[in-house]
């Protein structure tokens, strides 16, 4: 009995400590996503989660530590969702369409405020900050996963298709928050269908076509100067 974990009210089985952590994580997820990580302070998190300051710091060293855990919970939810599609023996194109359909559902849901990871990266631009690193790690995993699904369809330029898919996803999630979520979702689904069609055809073409002549470079793309999306001097 000596290894029982202390709870807020005294000693017990440790269940309440776990519940307190889950309440903190759930409260953080709701507030951080809706209002931003920087705006929400520890005092408010403690009050809305109905825990004590001591309980907060027993589970999390700082608010940033809680923010990393919040992003970790979002990451795990996405992994579980994709894993459930894989476990159903869904073909890779079906999984990619399923991911797209899930994104559309999210974009059109009440309270939608964009991508949690992109939002967090904007708040923590320092690449060495733990929150920023958590964002980068999730996105690296997501890109690897998507690229792997395209590679199952065709290995030919699967990395290009994977990056294209992620860019479609990022654009749709931003457009769905800043503009019309219905149109953003429809555009995303059309983009995924077009990408799948092109990638599948490219794989078939590259299997049938002879290898390109050595030393022959692709034509350079035209560029337009003077268009800046960052503040002057940035």
ZATORVO-519342 format. One record per atom (N, C-alpha, C): residue in one letter; atom name; x, y, z. Coordinates in Angstrom, 2 decimals. Last residue first. Layout:
N
> A, CA, X, Y, Z
...
END
This chain:
234
> X, N, 12.13, 41.72, -43.25
> X, CA, 12.07, 40.44, -42.51
> X, C, 13.12, 39.48, -43.05
> X, N, 12.00, 44.02, -44.72
> X, CA, 13.14, 43.84, -43.83
> X, C, 13.15, 42.56, -43.06
> X, N, 8.49, 44.09, -44.79
> X, CA, 9.76, 44.64, -45.28
> X, C, 10.87, 44.49, -44.26
> X, N, 6.91, 40.88, -44.05
> X, CA, 7.07, 42.32, -43.82
> X, C, 8.40, 42.82, -44.36
> X, N, 6.18, 38.62, -46.82
> X, CA, 6.71, 38.89, -45.50
> X, C, 6.88, 40.39, -45.32
> X, N, 5.49, 38.35, -49.41
> X, CA, 4.46, 38.01, -48.43
> X, C, 4.93, 38.26, -47.00
> X, N, 6.11, 40.11, -52.38
> X, CA, 6.59, 39.76, -51.06
> X, C, 5.41, 39.47, -50.14
> X, N, 7.12, 40.39, -55.58
> X, CA, 5.95, 39.95, -54.81
> X, C, 6.45, 39.43, -53.46
> X, N, 9.37, 40.95, -57.13
> X, CA, 8.65, 42.06, -56.52
> X, C, 7.41, 41.68, -55.73
> X, N, 9.32, 38.79, -60.07
> X, CA, 9.95, 39.44, -58.91
> X, C, 9.05, 40.52, -58.34
> X, N, 8.57, 35.66, -61.28
> X, CA, 8.09, 37.03, -61.19
> X, C, 8.67, 37.66, -59.94
> X, N, 9.98, 33.23, -63.52
> X, CA, 9.77, 33.79, -62.19
> X, C, 9.28, 35.23, -62.30
> X, N, 9.64, 30.16, -65.34
> X, CA, 9.68, 31.62, -65.33
> X, C, 9.39, 32.12, -63.92
> X, N, 11.73, 27.29, -64.92
> X, CA, 10.44, 27.95, -64.78
> X, C, 10.62, 29.46, -64.78
> X, N, 13.79, 25.65, -67.32
> X, CA, 13.65, 26.48, -66.14
> X, C, 12.29, 27.15, -66.12
> X, N, 13.38, 22.27, -68.43
> X, CA, 13.38, 23.70, -68.69
> X, C, 13.14, 24.50, -67.42
> X, N, 15.62, 19.73, -67.17
> X, CA, 14.26, 20.24, -67.37
> X, C, 14.31, 21.74, -67.62
> X, N, 18.49, 18.53, -68.99
> X, CA, 17.87, 19.18, -67.85
> X, C, 16.46, 19.64, -68.20
> X, N, 20.25, 15.77, -69.83
> X, CA, 19.20, 16.65, -70.32
> X, C, 18.43, 17.22, -69.14
> X, N, 22.04, 13.92, -68.94
> X, CA, 22.51, 15.29, -69.09
> X, C, 21.45, 16.25, -69.59
> X, N, 20.78, 11.09, -70.77
> X, CA, 21.61, 11.66, -69.69
> X, C, 22.01, 13.09, -70.02
> X, N, 17.38, 10.86, -71.72
> X, CA, 18.78, 10.97, -72.14
> X, C, 19.59, 11.62, -71.03
> X, N, 15.22, 8.85, -69.65
> X, CA, 15.58, 10.09, -70.35
> X, C, 17.06, 10.11, -70.69
> X, N, 14.20, 5.45, -70.39
> X, CA, 14.89, 6.39, -69.50
> X, C, 15.27, 7.65, -70.28
> X, N, 10.98, 4.90, -71.95
> X, CA, 12.42, 4.70, -71.82
> X, C, 13.04, 5.75, -70.91
> X, N, 7.84, 4.11, -70.29
> X, CA, 8.69, 5.01, -71.07
> X, C, 10.16, 4.66, -70.91
> X, N, 6.48, 2.43, -68.53
> X, CA, 6.48, 2.11, -69.95
> X, C, 7.49, 2.91, -70.75
> X, N, 6.81, 3.49, -66.04
> X, CA, 7.11, 2.08, -66.21
> X, C, 7.25, 1.73, -67.69
> X, N, 5.92, 6.04, -66.44
> X, CA, 7.36, 5.86, -66.20
> X, C, 7.75, 4.39, -66.30
> X, N, 3.16, 5.58, -66.76
> X, CA, 3.95, 6.15, -67.86
> X, C, 5.44, 5.86, -67.68
> X, N, 2.41, 4.65, -64.24
> X, CA, 2.25, 3.79, -65.40
> X, C, 3.10, 4.27, -66.58
> X, N, 3.03, 6.91, -62.70
> X, CA, 3.68, 5.64, -62.43
> X, C, 3.58, 4.69, -63.61
> X, N, 1.30, 8.77, -63.83
> X, CA, 2.75, 8.97, -63.94
> X, C, 3.49, 7.66, -63.69
> X, N, -1.17, 7.75, -63.06
> X, CA, -0.80, 7.78, -64.48
> X, C, 0.70, 7.95, -64.67
> X, N, -0.96, 8.17, -60.27
> X, CA, -1.16, 6.82, -60.81
> X, C, -0.75, 6.75, -62.28
> X, N, -0.70, 10.96, -60.21
> X, CA, 0.36, 10.10, -59.68
> X, C, 0.24, 8.68, -60.21
> X, N, -3.09, 11.84, -61.36
> X, CA, -1.80, 12.16, -62.00
> X, C, -0.71, 11.22, -61.51
> X, N, -4.95, 10.82, -59.50
> X, CA, -5.03, 10.47, -60.93
> X, C, -3.69, 10.70, -61.62
> X, N, -4.14, 12.05, -57.13
> X, CA, -4.13, 10.59, -57.24
> X, C, -4.15, 10.16, -58.70
> X, N, -4.57, 14.74, -57.84
> X, CA, -3.23, 14.27, -57.49
> X, C, -3.13, 12.76, -57.60
> X, N, -7.35, 14.78, -58.20
> X, CA, -6.45, 15.08, -59.32
> X, C, -5.05, 14.58, -59.06
> X, N, -8.16, 14.17, -55.57
> X, CA, -8.52, 13.29, -56.69
> X, C, -7.60, 13.52, -57.89
> X, N, -7.11, 16.37, -54.21
> X, CA, -6.63, 15.01, -53.90
> X, C, -6.95, 14.05, -55.03
> X, N, -8.60, 18.45, -55.39
> X, CA, -7.14, 18.42, -55.51
> X, C, -6.57, 17.04, -55.24
> X, N, -11.17, 17.81, -54.55
> X, CA, -10.85, 17.80, -55.98
> X, C, -9.34, 17.73, -56.19
> X, N, -10.78, 18.17, -51.78
> X, CA, -11.13, 16.85, -52.31
> X, C, -10.85, 16.75, -53.81
> X, N, -10.18, 20.95, -51.70
> X, CA, -9.23, 19.95, -51.21
> X, C, -9.52, 18.59, -51.81
> X, N, -12.54, 22.07, -52.66
> X, CA, -11.30, 22.24, -53.41
> X, C, -10.26, 21.22, -52.99
> X, N, -14.30, 21.38, -50.61
> X, CA, -14.53, 20.86, -51.96
> X, C, -13.25, 20.96, -52.80
> X, N, -13.15, 22.83, -48.48
> X, CA, -13.23, 21.37, -48.44
> X, C, -13.42, 20.77, -49.81
> X, N, -13.47, 25.45, -49.38
> X, CA, -12.12, 24.95, -49.09
> X, C, -12.12, 23.42, -49.08
> X, N, -16.25, 25.64, -49.54
> X, CA, -15.46, 25.72, -50.77
> X, C, -14.05, 25.17, -50.54
> X, N, -16.77, 25.44, -46.77
> X, CA, -17.35, 24.49, -47.72
> X, C, -16.55, 24.46, -49.01
> X, N, -15.46, 27.60, -45.57
> X, CA, -15.02, 26.23, -45.27
> X, C, -15.57, 25.20, -46.23
> X, N, -14.30, 30.50, -46.94
> X, CA, -15.49, 29.64, -46.96
> X, C, -15.07, 28.20, -46.70
> X, N, -11.64, 31.71, -44.96
> X, CA, -12.64, 31.92, -46.00
> X, C, -13.83, 31.01, -45.84
> X, N, -10.03, 31.03, -42.83
> X, CA, -10.07, 32.43, -43.25
> X, C, -11.15, 32.74, -44.27
> X, N, -10.44, 28.27, -42.56
> X, CA, -10.60, 29.16, -41.40
> X, C, -10.80, 30.60, -41.83
> X, N, -9.99, 27.25, -45.07
> X, CA, -11.22, 26.91, -44.39
> X, C, -11.49, 27.78, -43.19
> X, N, -7.41, 28.11, -45.63
> X, CA, -8.53, 28.71, -46.37
> X, C, -9.86, 28.42, -45.68
> X, N, -5.98, 26.41, -43.87
> X, CA, -5.92, 27.86, -43.71
> X, C, -7.11, 28.53, -44.39
> X, N, -6.67, 23.92, -44.90
> X, CA, -6.93, 24.20, -43.49
> X, C, -6.88, 25.69, -43.20
> X, N, -5.80, 24.14, -47.55
> X, CA, -7.21, 23.96, -47.27
> X, C, -7.54, 24.31, -45.83
> X, N, -3.01, 24.37, -47.22
> X, CA, -3.78, 25.44, -47.84
> X, C, -5.25, 25.34, -47.52
> X, N, -2.38, 21.90, -46.03
> X, CA, -2.10, 23.15, -45.33
> X, C, -2.94, 24.29, -45.89
> X, N, -3.22, 20.10, -48.10
> X, CA, -3.81, 20.04, -46.76
> X, C, -3.60, 21.35, -46.01
> X, N, -1.53, 20.82, -50.16
> X, CA, -2.97, 20.93, -50.33
> X, C, -3.67, 20.96, -48.98
> X, N, 0.88, 20.14, -48.91
> X, CA, 0.62, 21.53, -49.25
> X, C, -0.87, 21.77, -49.51
> X, N, 0.55, 17.38, -48.76
> X, CA, 0.68, 18.15, -47.52
> X, C, 0.42, 19.63, -47.78
> X, N, 0.49, 16.73, -51.50
> X, CA, -0.67, 16.45, -50.65
> X, C, -0.62, 17.30, -49.39
> X, N, 3.09, 17.45, -52.25
> X, CA, 1.94, 18.12, -52.86
> X, C, 0.69, 17.93, -51.99
> X, N, 4.60, 15.62, -50.83
> X, CA, 4.73, 17.05, -50.51
> X, C, 3.55, 17.83, -51.06
> X, N, 3.71, 13.28, -52.15
> X, CA, 3.52, 13.46, -50.71
> X, C, 3.60, 14.93, -50.32
> X, N, 4.55, 13.68, -54.78
> X, CA, 3.12, 13.59, -54.50
> X, C, 2.83, 13.81, -53.01
> X, N, 7.30, 13.59, -54.35
> X, CA, 6.69, 14.80, -54.91
> X, C, 5.19, 14.82, -54.58
> X, N, 7.66, 11.00, -53.44
> X, CA, 7.97, 12.11, -52.53
> X, C, 7.37, 13.42, -53.02
> X, N, 7.06, 9.48, -55.67
> X, CA, 6.11, 9.47, -54.55
> X, C, 6.38, 10.63, -53.58
> X, N, 8.27, 9.07, -58.13
> X, CA, 8.09, 10.42, -57.63
> X, C, 7.06, 10.50, -56.51
> X, N, 7.21, 5.88, -58.32
> X, CA, 7.70, 6.97, -59.16
> X, C, 7.30, 8.31, -58.58
> X, N, 5.95, 3.95, -56.90
> X, CA, 7.17, 4.50, -56.31
> X, C, 7.67, 5.71, -57.09
> X, N, 2.50, 3.95, -56.45
> X, CA, 3.58, 3.96, -57.42
> X, C, 4.79, 4.61, -56.78
> X, N, 1.13, 3.12, -54.14
> X, CA, 0.43, 3.22, -55.43
> X, C, 1.44, 3.15, -56.56
> X, N, 3.05, 3.23, -52.21
> X, CA, 2.35, 1.96, -52.40
> X, C, 1.58, 1.95, -53.72
> X, N, 3.73, 5.90, -52.34
> X, CA, 4.71, 4.93, -52.83
> X, C, 4.07, 3.56, -53.02
> X, N, 1.56, 7.06, -51.06
> X, CA, 1.71, 7.27, -52.50
> X, C, 2.69, 6.25, -53.09
> X, N, 2.19, 6.16, -48.47
> X, CA, 0.94, 5.74, -49.11
> X, C, 1.00, 5.93, -50.62
> X, N, 4.60, 7.49, -48.02
> X, CA, 4.56, 6.03, -48.05
> X, C, 3.31, 5.49, -48.70
> X, N, 3.70, 10.12, -47.94
> X, CA, 4.61, 9.70, -49.02
> X, C, 4.61, 8.18, -49.14
> X, N, 2.23, 10.03, -45.56
> X, CA, 1.55, 10.31, -46.82
> X, C, 2.41, 9.85, -48.00
> X, N, 4.33, 9.49, -43.73
> X, CA, 3.17, 8.60, -43.84
> X, C, 2.47, 8.78, -45.18
> X, N, 6.05, 11.66, -44.07
> X, CA, 6.53, 10.29, -44.32
> X, C, 5.37, 9.34, -44.55
> X, N, 4.29, 13.73, -43.27
> X, CA, 4.81, 13.69, -44.64
> X, C, 5.32, 12.30, -44.98
> X, N, 3.94, 13.03, -40.57
> X, CA, 2.79, 13.07, -41.46
> X, C, 3.24, 12.99, -42.91
> X, N, 6.56, 13.28, -39.53
> X, CA, 5.88, 11.98, -39.53
> X, C, 4.73, 11.96, -40.54
> X, N, 6.91, 16.02, -39.95
> X, CA, 7.82, 15.07, -40.59
> X, C, 7.19, 13.68, -40.65
> X, N, 4.92, 17.04, -38.31
> X, CA, 4.82, 17.24, -39.76
> X, C, 5.75, 16.32, -40.52
> X, N, 5.87, 16.28, -35.77
> X, CA, 4.58, 15.79, -36.27
> X, C, 4.52, 15.90, -37.78
> X, N, 8.29, 17.70, -35.69
> X, CA, 8.29, 16.24, -35.60
> X, C, 6.98, 15.65, -36.12
> X, N, 7.41, 20.34, -35.79
> X, CA, 8.24, 19.82, -36.87
> X, C, 8.23, 18.30, -36.87
> X, N, 6.01, 20.50, -33.33
> X, CA, 5.32, 20.74, -34.60
> X, C, 6.09, 20.10, -35.75
> X, N, 8.06, 20.06, -31.53
> X, CA, 6.93, 19.12, -31.56
> X, C, 6.15, 19.27, -32.86
> X, N, 9.62, 22.32, -32.01
> X, CA, 10.15, 21.00, -32.37
> X, C, 9.03, 19.96, -32.43
> X, N, 7.96, 24.28, -30.94
> X, CA, 8.26, 24.28, -32.38
> X, C, 8.78, 22.92, -32.82
> X, N, 8.09, 23.49, -28.25
> X, CA, 6.80, 23.52, -28.95
> X, C, 7.02, 23.48, -30.45
> X, N, 10.87, 23.76, -27.62
> X, CA, 10.21, 22.44, -27.60
> X, C, 8.87, 22.41, -28.33
> X, N, 12.81, 25.78, -29.83
> X, CA, 11.84, 25.72, -28.74
> X, C, 11.13, 24.36, -28.78
> X, N, 14.41, 25.99, -32.01
> X, CA, 14.92, 25.20, -30.90
> X, C, 13.94, 25.09, -29.74
> X, N, 13.18, 27.70, -33.80
> X, CA, 13.26, 26.27, -34.14
> X, C, 13.77, 25.39, -33.01
> X, N, 10.89, 30.06, -32.84
> X, CA, 12.26, 29.61, -32.56
> X, C, 12.36, 28.11, -32.84
> X, N, 8.17, 30.64, -33.08
> X, CA, 8.98, 30.55, -34.29
> X, C, 10.40, 30.04, -34.07
> X, N, 5.43, 30.09, -31.77
> X, CA, 6.77, 29.72, -31.29
> X, C, 7.69, 29.54, -32.49
> X, N, 3.18, 30.85, -33.16
> X, CA, 3.40, 31.41, -31.83
> X, C, 4.80, 31.15, -31.31
> X, N, 3.40, 29.33, -35.46
> X, CA, 3.39, 30.78, -35.58
> X, C, 3.64, 31.45, -34.24
> X, N, 3.20, 26.78, -34.38
> X, CA, 4.47, 27.18, -34.99
> X, C, 4.54, 28.69, -35.14
> X, N, 0.50, 26.79, -33.63
> X, CA, 1.53, 26.72, -32.60
> X, C, 2.88, 27.17, -33.15
> X, N, -0.73, 26.85, -36.16
> X, CA, -0.97, 27.91, -35.19
> X, C, 0.13, 27.95, -34.14
> X, N, 0.16, 24.44, -37.22
> X, CA, 0.57, 25.68, -37.85
> X, C, 0.36, 26.86, -36.91
> X, N, -1.16, 22.72, -35.38
> X, CA, 0.29, 22.72, -35.48
> X, C, 0.81, 24.00, -36.15
> X, N, -3.89, 23.17, -35.72
> X, CA, -3.29, 23.37, -34.40
> X, C, -1.77, 23.48, -34.48
> X, N, -5.22, 24.87, -38.43
> X, CA, -4.39, 23.75, -38.01
> X, C, -3.73, 24.05, -36.68
> X, N, -8.39, 26.56, -37.78
> X, CA, -7.17, 26.28, -38.51
> X, C, -6.42, 25.08, -37.94
> X, N, -10.57, 26.54, -36.11
> X, CA, -9.68, 27.70, -36.07
> X, C, -8.35, 27.42, -36.79
> X, N, -13.96, 25.69, -35.58
> X, CA, -12.71, 25.42, -36.31
> X, C, -11.87, 26.69, -36.39
> X, N, -16.41, 25.97, -34.41
> X, CA, -15.23, 26.29, -33.61
> X, C, -13.91, 26.04, -34.31
> X, N, -17.97, 23.26, -36.15
> X, CA, -18.09, 24.49, -35.35
> X, C, -16.82, 24.72, -34.52
> X, N, -16.37, 21.96, -39.15
> X, CA, -16.91, 21.79, -37.80
> X, C, -17.01, 23.13, -37.07
> X, N, -15.13, 22.01, -41.58
> X, CA, -16.52, 22.47, -41.54
> X, C, -17.13, 22.40, -40.14
> X, N, -12.64, 20.89, -41.07
> X, CA, -12.71, 22.28, -41.55
> X, C, -14.11, 22.85, -41.39
> X, N, -13.37, 18.24, -40.40
> X, CA, -12.79, 19.13, -39.40
> X, C, -12.93, 20.59, -39.80
> X, N, -14.29, 17.32, -42.86
> X, CA, -15.19, 17.31, -41.71
> X, C, -14.69, 18.26, -40.63
> X, N, -11.91, 17.55, -44.32
> X, CA, -13.09, 18.34, -44.70
> X, C, -14.07, 18.42, -43.54
> X, N, -10.34, 15.65, -43.02
> X, CA, -9.96, 17.07, -42.99
> X, C, -11.14, 17.96, -43.33
> X, N, -11.73, 13.34, -43.71
> X, CA, -11.64, 13.72, -42.31
> X, C, -11.25, 15.19, -42.16
> X, N, -11.30, 13.30, -46.46
> X, CA, -12.66, 13.44, -45.96
> X, C, -12.67, 13.86, -44.50
> X, N, -8.48, 12.92, -46.49
> X, CA, -9.08, 14.13, -47.05
> X, C, -10.48, 14.36, -46.52
> X, N, -8.36, 10.38, -45.38
> X, CA, -7.71, 11.50, -44.68
> X, C, -8.30, 12.81, -45.18
> X, N, -9.70, 9.00, -47.41
> X, CA, -10.26, 9.05, -46.06
> X, C, -9.66, 10.17, -45.23
> X, N, -7.92, 9.26, -49.52
> X, CA, -9.24, 9.89, -49.63
> X, C, -9.90, 10.01, -48.25
> X, N, -5.86, 7.75, -48.39
> X, CA, -5.63, 9.15, -48.72
> X, C, -6.95, 9.90, -48.88
> X, N, -7.16, 5.27, -48.25
> X, CA, -6.69, 5.92, -47.03
> X, C, -6.47, 7.41, -47.28
> X, N, -7.59, 4.77, -50.97
> X, CA, -8.74, 4.92, -50.08
> X, C, -8.35, 5.59, -48.78
> X, N, -4.99, 4.45, -51.82
> X, CA, -5.76, 5.58, -52.35
> X, C, -7.01, 5.83, -51.50
> X, N, -4.29, 2.09, -50.37
> X, CA, -3.65, 3.38, -50.10
> X, C, -4.41, 4.58, -50.64
> X, N, -7.21, 0.21, -49.22
> X, CA, -6.11, 0.45, -50.15
> X, C, -5.54, 1.86, -49.95
> X, N, -7.76, -0.96, -45.92
> X, CA, -8.16, -0.01, -46.95
> X, C, -6.99, 0.20, -47.90
> X, N, -7.61, -2.65, -43.77
> X, CA, -7.10, -3.12, -45.06
> X, C, -7.60, -2.24, -46.21
> X, N, -8.15, -1.50, -41.40
> X, CA, -9.30, -2.02, -42.15
> X, C, -8.90, -2.56, -43.52
> X, N, -5.80, -0.41, -40.55
> X, CA, -6.21, -1.69, -39.97
> X, C, -7.39, -2.30, -40.69
> X, N, -5.80, 2.04, -41.88
> X, CA, -4.85, 1.01, -42.29
> X, C, -5.29, -0.37, -41.79
> X, N, -7.72, 3.39, -40.40
> X, CA, -7.94, 3.16, -41.83
> X, C, -7.04, 2.04, -42.34
> X, N, -6.45, 3.45, -37.94
> X, CA, -7.71, 2.73, -38.05
> X, C, -8.06, 2.46, -39.51
> X, N, -4.24, 5.06, -38.47
> X, CA, -4.04, 3.66, -38.16
> X, C, -5.31, 2.85, -38.28
> X, N, -5.47, 7.51, -38.72
> X, CA, -4.88, 6.91, -39.92
> X, C, -4.64, 5.42, -39.69
> X, N, -6.25, 7.76, -36.00
> X, CA, -7.23, 7.82, -37.08
> X, C, -6.70, 7.16, -38.35
> X, N, -3.83, 7.66, -34.64
> X, CA, -4.84, 6.64, -34.38
> X, C, -5.85, 6.59, -35.52
> X, N, -2.61, 9.98, -35.62
> X, CA, -1.99, 8.68, -35.85
> X, C, -3.01, 7.55, -35.68
> X, N, -4.38, 11.88, -34.57
> X, CA, -4.24, 11.75, -36.03
> X, C, -3.62, 10.40, -36.37
> X, N, -3.97, 11.52, -31.84
> X, CA, -5.31, 11.34, -32.40
> X, C, -5.25, 11.14, -33.91
> X, N, -1.29, 12.19, -31.58
> X, CA, -1.70, 10.81, -31.34
> X, C, -3.08, 10.53, -31.92
> X, N, -1.40, 14.95, -32.12
> X, CA, -0.60, 14.06, -32.97
> X, C, -1.07, 12.62, -32.82
> X, N, -2.89, 15.78, -29.93
> X, CA, -3.43, 15.96, -31.28
> X, C, -2.72, 15.03, -32.25
> X, N, -1.09, 15.14, -27.90
> X, CA, -2.40, 14.49, -27.92
> X, C, -3.07, 14.63, -29.28
> X, N, 1.06, 16.80, -28.54
> X, CA, 1.24, 15.35, -28.57
> X, C, -0.08, 14.61, -28.61
> X, N, -0.04, 19.26, -28.02
> X, CA, 0.26, 18.91, -29.40
> X, C, 0.47, 17.41, -29.55
> X, N, -0.16, 18.91, -25.18
> X, CA, -1.38, 19.17, -25.98
> X, C, -1.15, 18.81, -27.44
> X, N, 2.53, 18.70, -24.55
> X, CA, 1.64, 17.55, -24.32
> X, C, 0.35, 17.70, -25.10
> X, N, 3.32, 21.27, -25.21
> X, CA, 3.91, 20.14, -25.93
> X, C, 3.03, 18.90, -25.76
> X, N, 1.83, 22.67, -23.30
> X, CA, 1.57, 22.89, -24.72
> X, C, 2.15, 21.76, -25.57
> X, N, 3.05, 21.81, -20.95
> X, CA, 1.66, 21.42, -21.21
> X, C, 1.32, 21.61, -22.68
> X, N, 5.46, 23.14, -21.33
> X, CA, 5.46, 21.69, -21.22
> X, C, 4.06, 21.13, -21.47
> X, N, 4.56, 25.75, -21.21
> X, CA, 5.09, 25.26, -22.48
> X, C, 5.16, 23.73, -22.49
> X, N, 3.89, 25.95, -18.53
> X, CA, 2.81, 25.99, -19.51
> X, C, 3.29, 25.47, -20.86
> X, N, 5.87, 23.45, -16.79
> X, CA, 5.56, 24.80, -17.23
> X, C, 4.37, 24.76, -18.18
> X, N, 5.93, 20.84, -15.93
> X, CA, 6.93, 21.76, -15.40
> X, C, 6.61, 23.21, -15.71
> X, N, 3.12, 19.01, -14.94
> X, CA, 3.77, 19.77, -16.02
> X, C, 4.72, 20.80, -15.42
> X, N, 2.35, 17.70, -12.60
> X, CA, 2.24, 17.01, -13.89
> X, C, 3.01, 17.70, -15.01
> X, N, 2.81, 19.42, -10.56
> X, CA, 3.16, 18.01, -10.34
> X, C, 3.19, 17.27, -11.68
> X, N, 1.74, 21.75, -11.40
> X, CA, 3.20, 21.62, -11.50
> X, C, 3.68, 20.22, -11.14
> X, N, -1.02, 21.16, -10.91
> X, CA, -0.53, 21.53, -12.24
> X, C, 0.96, 21.24, -12.35
> X, N, -1.04, 20.73, -8.17
> X, CA, -1.36, 19.62, -9.08
> X, C, -0.84, 19.92, -10.48
> X, N, -0.46, 23.28, -7.26
> X, CA, 0.47, 22.18, -6.96
> X, C, 0.23, 21.00, -7.89
> X, N, -2.70, 24.67, -8.09
> X, CA, -1.40, 24.98, -8.69
> X, C, -0.40, 23.85, -8.47
> X, N, -5.46, 22.33, -8.42
> X, CA, -4.63, 23.29, -7.69
> X, C, -3.36, 23.58, -8.47
> X, N, -8.29, 22.28, -10.67
> X, CA, -7.19, 21.65, -9.95
> X, C, -6.44, 22.73, -9.19
> X, N, -10.20, 22.99, -12.65
> X, CA, -10.59, 22.69, -11.27
> X, C, -9.54, 21.82, -10.57
> X, N, -9.76, 23.93, -15.12
> X, CA, -9.59, 22.48, -14.96
> X, C, -9.98, 22.01, -13.57
> X, N, -10.07, 26.63, -14.64
> X, CA, -11.06, 25.96, -15.49
> X, C, -10.95, 24.44, -15.42
> X, N, -7.86, 27.16, -12.93
> X, CA, -9.24, 27.44, -12.51
> X, C, -10.25, 26.65, -13.33
> X, N, -5.66, 26.38, -14.46
> X, CA, -5.91, 25.75, -13.17
> X, C, -7.36, 25.93, -12.75
> X, N, -5.90, 28.17, -16.62
> X, CA, -5.92, 26.72, -16.85
> X, C, -6.27, 25.97, -15.57
> X, N, -5.60, 30.61, -15.28
> X, CA, -6.87, 30.28, -15.93
> X, C, -6.99, 28.79, -16.18
> X, N, -2.96, 30.39, -14.39
> X, CA, -4.05, 30.60, -13.43
> X, C, -5.40, 30.23, -14.04
> X, N, -1.48, 30.17, -16.77
> X, CA, -1.59, 29.01, -15.87
> X, C, -2.75, 29.17, -14.91
> X, N, -3.15, 31.83, -19.58
> X, CA, -2.20, 31.69, -18.48
> X, C, -2.45, 30.48, -17.61
> X, N, -3.34, 32.25, -22.98
> X, CA, -3.94, 31.53, -21.85
> X, C, -2.89, 31.31, -20.77
> X, N, -1.82, 33.41, -24.98
> X, CA, -2.87, 34.21, -24.34
> X, C, -3.41, 33.57, -23.08
> X, N, -0.08, 31.51, -26.04
> X, CA, 0.46, 32.64, -25.28
> X, C, -0.61, 33.36, -24.47
> X, N, -1.82, 29.76, -27.44
> X, CA, -1.08, 29.29, -26.26
> X, C, -0.61, 30.46, -25.41
> X, N, -5.16, 30.56, -28.46
> X, CA, -3.71, 30.65, -28.61
> X, C, -3.00, 30.31, -27.32
> X, N, -7.89, 30.10, -28.44
> X, CA, -7.40, 31.44, -28.14
> X, C, -5.91, 31.63, -28.37
> X, N, -8.53, 27.47, -29.21
> X, CA, -9.48, 28.54, -29.47
> X, C, -8.85, 29.93, -29.37
> X, N, -6.30, 25.94, -28.41
> X, CA, -6.75, 25.92, -29.80
> X, C, -7.63, 27.12, -30.12
> X, N, -6.11, 26.50, -25.68
> X, CA, -4.98, 26.79, -26.57
> X, C, -5.42, 26.85, -28.02
> X, N, -8.64, 25.57, -24.77
> X, CA, -8.28, 26.99, -24.70
> X, C, -7.13, 27.35, -25.64
> X, N, -8.66, 22.78, -25.38
> X, CA, -9.78, 23.65, -25.76
> X, C, -9.37, 25.11, -25.81
> X, N, -6.22, 21.89, -24.33
> X, CA, -6.54, 21.68, -25.74
> X, C, -7.64, 22.62, -26.20
> X, N, -6.51, 22.58, -21.63
> X, CA, -5.47, 23.22, -22.45
> X, C, -5.79, 23.08, -23.92
> X, N, -8.55, 20.82, -20.92
> X, CA, -8.75, 22.26, -20.81
> X, C, -7.76, 23.01, -21.68
> X, N, -7.23, 18.36, -21.34
> X, CA, -8.44, 18.69, -22.09
> X, C, -8.73, 20.18, -22.07
> X, N, -5.13, 18.61, -19.50
> X, CA, -4.83, 18.44, -20.92
> X, C, -6.05, 18.80, -21.77
> X, N, -6.56, 18.82, -17.11
> X, CA, -5.63, 19.88, -17.52
> X, C, -5.36, 19.80, -19.01
> X, N, -7.88, 16.36, -17.14
> X, CA, -8.65, 17.60, -17.16
> X, C, -7.78, 18.77, -17.59
> X, N, -5.71, 14.63, -17.03
> X, CA, -6.55, 14.62, -18.22
> X, C, -7.41, 15.88, -18.30
> X, N, -4.77, 15.25, -14.48
> X, CA, -3.92, 15.50, -15.63
> X, C, -4.75, 15.55, -16.91
> X, N, -6.96, 14.39, -12.98
> X, CA, -6.57, 15.80, -12.95
> X, C, -5.69, 16.15, -14.14
> X, N, -6.92, 11.67, -13.48
> X, CA, -8.07, 12.45, -13.93
> X, C, -7.73, 13.93, -13.96
> X, N, -4.54, 11.04, -12.19
> X, CA, -4.66, 10.82, -13.63
> X, C, -5.81, 11.63, -14.19
> X, N, -5.29, 11.67, -9.60
> X, CA, -4.17, 12.39, -10.20
> X, C, -4.24, 12.25, -11.71
> X, N, -7.31, 9.82, -9.21
> X, CA, -7.67, 11.23, -9.28
> X, C, -6.54, 12.07, -9.87
> X, N, -5.90, 7.39, -9.10
> X, CA, -6.85, 7.62, -10.18
> X, C, -7.16, 9.09, -10.33
> X, N, -4.38, 6.96, -6.89
> X, CA, -3.71, 7.58, -8.03
> X, C, -4.66, 7.89, -9.16
> X, N, -5.65, 6.04, -4.65
> X, CA, -5.14, 5.05, -5.58
> X, C, -4.37, 5.64, -6.75
> X, N, -4.57, 8.14, -1.98
> X, CA, -5.58, 7.36, -2.68
> X, C, -4.91, 6.43, -3.66
> X, N, -4.32, 11.01, 0.18
> X, CA, -3.81, 9.78, -0.40
> X, C, -4.93, 9.00, -1.04
> X, N, -5.54, 14.15, -0.83
> X, CA, -4.79, 13.37, 0.14
> X, C, -4.23, 12.14, -0.51
> X, N, -6.73, 15.50, -2.84
> X, CA, -7.41, 15.51, -1.56
> X, C, -6.65, 14.75, -0.48
> X, N, -5.07, 15.09, -5.04
> X, CA, -5.30, 16.44, -4.56
> X, C, -5.87, 16.45, -3.15
> X, N, -3.16, 12.12, -4.15
> X, CA, -4.07, 12.87, -4.98
> X, C, -4.24, 14.27, -4.40
> X, N, -0.28, 10.09, -4.26
> X, CA, -1.05, 11.10, -3.57
> X, C, -1.92, 11.86, -4.56
> X, N, -0.26, 6.63, -5.02
> X, CA, 0.04, 7.99, -5.44
> X, C, -0.86, 8.97, -4.71
> X, N, 1.07, 3.92, -3.13
> X, CA, -0.08, 4.65, -3.64
> X, C, 0.32, 6.09, -3.96
> X, N, 3.01, 2.36, -2.06
> X, CA, 3.33, 2.97, -3.34
> X, C, 2.13, 3.71, -3.93
> X, N, 2.16, 1.13, 0.29
> X, CA, 3.02, 2.30, 0.42
> X, C, 3.30, 2.99, -0.90
> X, N, 0.82, -1.20, 0.00
> X, CA, 0.00, 0.00, 0.00
> X, C, 0.86, 1.25, 0.00
END
